[in-house]
Amino acid sequence: MEKKLKVGVIGATGMIGQHYLRLLSNHPWFEVAYLAASPSSAGKKYSDAVAGRWHMREAIPEKFRNIVVEDAGNVAKAAGKCSLVFSAVEMDKQAILSLEAEYASNGFAVVSNNSAHRGSEDVPVLIPEINPEHLDVIPEQQKKRGWSKGFIVVKPNCSIQSYMLPIYALIKAGYPIEKMVVATLQALSGAGYPGPSAIDLVDNTLPYIGGEEEKSEIEPRKILGKLKNGKFVPDESIRISAHCNRVPVTDGHTACCSIQFAGKKPEMSEVIGIWKNFTALPQELKLPFAPIPPIIYREEDNRPQPQKDRDTGNGMAVTVGRLRKCNVFDYRFIGLHHNTVRGAAGGSILTAELLKAKGLLG
Ligand SMILES: NC(=O)c1ccc[n+]([C@@H]2O[C@H](COP(=O)([O-])OP(=O)(O)OC[C@H]3O[C@@H](n4cnc5c(N)ncnc54)[C@H](OP(=O)(O)O)[C@@H]3O)[C@@H](O)[C@H]2O)c1
């Protein structure tokens, strides 16, 4: 049996860090060998560092309990322990840019949940089913930044994943989309722990999530864009208008979408067929976290629902429903995904699997 690749988690004590450990505890290719967080957790056994703030339903995996948490800023401590780090630190943007660059310059592959590098012109924002070819930027990134072995790849904002696979499937089938209006209903876990106060959320919804609408409108264009001369050129042909709302749901982001095609529109039955038959590189490569199928279409009028559909495909599939004609654009539909799995730790793990399958992890 092939030896597992040693990986680390920086921000391991946080909400997303805990999801990484839960999802990686029995991973067939990766073994977690390095945990790091802020100086206040450094030096403690993992179980002590998260005492009173372990948020997962499952107990702390036994194998991680006694690992001593390192200070994420002391990159030398990771040397020899792992070759890839998953990054899920909560720090200001400049500090994250420097920290992730320091890991990459020291030879580590960095797969990040953080938004800091999403705007960097040489850093791919990856959804493995959509833009795996964006990984071709890695040699350019290394050359430009003087990194011999390390590099940075990021995952997009969790708000967009409920609609990116469905719209990409249509674009790939030859039906480009000209414009789209989307209203998201985003789960509490997307705000991290403890998130908004209970008094603001019981019997309520919040119509503003700082920065989220801009990310929902800009990131899809980069993901659908092309790599030219070592830089990403965004796809300006699609226009998105987003309304992002926080709702009292624990996990699972919903997106209510209206789309207009650039040219001829497919019949509704064809749209459903395209979604049901959609498959991509992660499925062809049989990556361990690749959901098969990646898009599920539910015929019932009352689906998708966060409670019932977020765990489909082990939290990695996107569930779509309620395709119908739109009175303003061509069609409308509802998409749903698990924001802390597909939209965060699970999505990054799938990216790391793709990196390994493409031979980019040495
Ligand atoms: N929650 C989501 O659904 C979601 C989804 C996608 C992306 N993200 C992004 O993922 C990142 C983590 O989110 P989260 O919800 O897991 O946050 P969180 O629960 O607040 O955890 C933050 C982590 O960062 C560490 N940290 C804080 N200051 C640090 C420092 N100076 N040096 C090193 N480590 C430091 C913390 O360590 P200590 O425990 O030692 O303080 C902790 O491990 C954020 O950038 C967030 O925007 C979150």
The ligand as an SDF file (V2000), in Angstrom:
LIG
                    3D

 48 52  0  0  0  0  0  0  0  0999 V2000
  -16.8140   29.1560    9.1240 N   0  0  0  0  0  0  0  0  0  0  0  0
  -16.9760   28.9160    7.8050 C   0  0  0  0  0  0  0  0  0  0  0  0
  -17.9800   28.3230    7.3340 O   0  0  0  0  0  0  0  0  0  0  0  0
  -15.9280   29.2950    6.8390 C   0  0  0  0  0  0  0  0  0  0  0  0
  -16.1020   28.9220    5.5190 C   0  0  0  0  0  0  0  0  0  0  0  0
  -15.1200   29.2270    4.6040 C   0  0  0  0  0  0  0  0  0  0  0  0
  -13.9950   29.8940    5.0110 C   0  0  0  0  0  0  0  0  0  0  0  0
  -13.8230   30.2690    6.2970 N   0  0  0  0  0  0  0  0  0  0  0  0
  -12.5760   30.9760    6.6430 C   0  0  0  0  0  0  0  0  0  0  0  0
  -11.7400   30.0540    7.3460 O   0  0  0  0  0  0  0  0  0  0  0  0
  -10.9740   30.7600    8.3090 C   0  0  0  0  0  0  0  0  0  0  0  0
  -11.2090   30.1430    9.6720 C   0  0  0  0  0  0  0  0  0  0  0  0
  -12.5710   30.2830   10.0270 O   0  0  0  0  0  0  0  0  0  0  0  0
  -13.1360   29.6580   11.3750 P   0  0  0  0  0  0  0  0  0  0  0  0
  -14.5950   29.8640   11.3330 O   0  0  0  0  0  0  0  0  0  0  0  0
  -12.6020   28.2600   11.5360 O   0  0  0  0  0  0  0  0  0  0  0  0
  -12.4460   30.6240   12.4760 O   0  0  0  0  0  0  0  0  0  0  0  0
  -12.2250   30.3620   14.0410 P   0  0  0  0  0  0  0  0  0  0  0  0
  -13.1190   29.3180   14.5540 O   0  0  0  0  0  0  0  0  0  0  0  0
  -12.2200   31.6930   14.6890 O   0  0  0  0  0  0  0  0  0  0  0  0
  -10.7220   29.7690   14.1230 O   0  0  0  0  0  0  0  0  0  0  0  0
   -9.6200   30.5830   13.8460 C   0  0  0  0  0  0  0  0  0  0  0  0
   -8.3260   29.8020   13.9030 C   0  0  0  0  0  0  0  0  0  0  0  0
   -7.2650   30.7100   13.5970 O   0  0  0  0  0  0  0  0  0  0  0  0
   -6.2800   30.6250   14.6360 C   0  0  0  0  0  0  0  0  0  0  0  0
   -5.6110   31.9050   14.8210 N   0  0  0  0  0  0  0  0  0  0  0  0
   -6.1550   33.0630   15.2760 C   0  0  0  0  0  0  0  0  0  0  0  0
   -5.1790   34.0110   15.3670 N   0  0  0  0  0  0  0  0  0  0  0  0
   -4.0260   33.4160   14.9630 C   0  0  0  0  0  0  0  0  0  0  0  0
   -2.6770   33.8440   14.8630 C   0  0  0  0  0  0  0  0  0  0  0  0
   -2.3020   35.0880   15.1900 N   0  0  0  0  0  0  0  0  0  0  0  0
   -1.7410   32.9690   14.4210 N   0  0  0  0  0  0  0  0  0  0  0  0
   -2.0960   31.7150   14.0910 C   0  0  0  0  0  0  0  0  0  0  0  0
   -3.3560   31.2230   14.1790 N   0  0  0  0  0  0  0  0  0  0  0  0
   -4.3070   32.0780   14.6070 C   0  0  0  0  0  0  0  0  0  0  0  0
   -7.0820   30.2330   15.8770 C   0  0  0  0  0  0  0  0  0  0  0  0
   -6.2050   29.7020   16.8610 O   0  0  0  0  0  0  0  0  0  0  0  0
   -6.5740   29.7770   18.4460 P   0  0  0  0  0  0  0  0  0  0  0  0
   -7.6630   28.7890   18.6760 O   0  0  0  0  0  0  0  0  0  0  0  0
   -5.2930   29.4080   19.0740 O   0  0  0  0  0  0  0  0  0  0  0  0
   -6.9880   31.1870   18.7160 O   0  0  0  0  0  0  0  0  0  0  0  0
   -8.0140   29.2010   15.2780 C   0  0  0  0  0  0  0  0  0  0  0  0
   -7.3540   27.9750   15.1100 O   0  0  0  0  0  0  0  0  0  0  0  0
  -11.4150   32.2380    8.2230 C   0  0  0  0  0  0  0  0  0  0  0  0
  -10.5210   32.9400    7.3910 O   0  0  0  0  0  0  0  0  0  0  0  0
  -12.7850   32.1680    7.5910 C   0  0  0  0  0  0  0  0  0  0  0  0
  -13.0930   33.3400    6.8890 O   0  0  0  0  0  0  0  0  0  0  0  0
  -14.7650   29.9620    7.2250 C   0  0  0  0  0  0  0  0  0  0  0  0
  1  2  1  0
  2  3  2  0
  2  4  1  0
  4  5  1  0
  4 48  2  0
  5  6  2  0
  6  7  1  0
  7  8  2  0
  8  9  1  0
  8 48  1  0
  9 10  1  0
  9 46  1  0
 10 11  1  0
 11 12  1  0
 11 44  1  0
 12 13  1  0
 13 14  1  0
 14 15  2  0
 14 16  1  0
 14 17  1  0
 17 18  1  0
 18 19  2  0
 18 20  1  0
 18 21  1  0
 21 22  1  0
 22 23  1  0
 23 24  1  0
 23 42  1  0
 24 25  1  0
 25 26  1  0
 25 36  1  0
 26 27  1  0
 26 35  1  0
 27 28  2  0
 28 29  1  0
 29 30  1  0
 29 35  2  0
 30 31  1  0
 30 32  2  0
 32 33  1  0
 33 34  2  0
 34 35  1  0
 36 37  1  0
 36 42  1  0
 37 38  1  0
 38 39  2  0
 38 40  1  0
 38 41  1  0
 42 43  1  0
 44 45  1  0
 44 46  1  0
 46 47  1  0
M  CHG  2   8   1  16  -1
M  END
$$$$
